[in-house]
Amino acid sequence: MSKRSNRTAVIGVLSALALGTLSAAPAYAKDGRVERRGTCSAGSQWKLKLSPDGSVNEAELEVDSNVVGQVWKVAIRDNGTRVFSGLRTTRAPSGSFTVTRRVPNQAGRDRIVAAAKNSATGESCVGRASI
């Protein structure tokens, strides 16, 4: 895959979010953790968890399609800077995958955007959370 096609996929996912085709529900914990959940464009579920840990934040994206063997393109950004880009395959028994990254805690709020796109079906997911 070229950088251009990856960029195009992420832009498409972000456009879908702007059009309101994806939804999210926030949840907050007392210890500073943040969790958001939502539905992807074709019904899969996503969950984005952020946890502060001193000088780093842990960002965890989970996508559950209930189908084993699907390949998804995934990108995670922190305040616009890419901290992860790669492919993930849904696994048994649940048909889901998880990506976890520890990213430096920047001054002010860290705005995490996690996007995933199913390579075969075109289904897209976008999760946003701030910590």
Buried (B, 14 or more C-beta within 10 A) or exposed (E): EEEEEBEEBBEBBBEBBEEEBBEBEEEEEEEEBBBBBBBBBEEBBBBBBBBBEEEBBBBBBBBBBEBEEBEBBBBBBBBEEEBBBEEBEBEEEEBBBEBEBBBEBEEEEBBBBBBBBBBEBEBBBBBBBBB
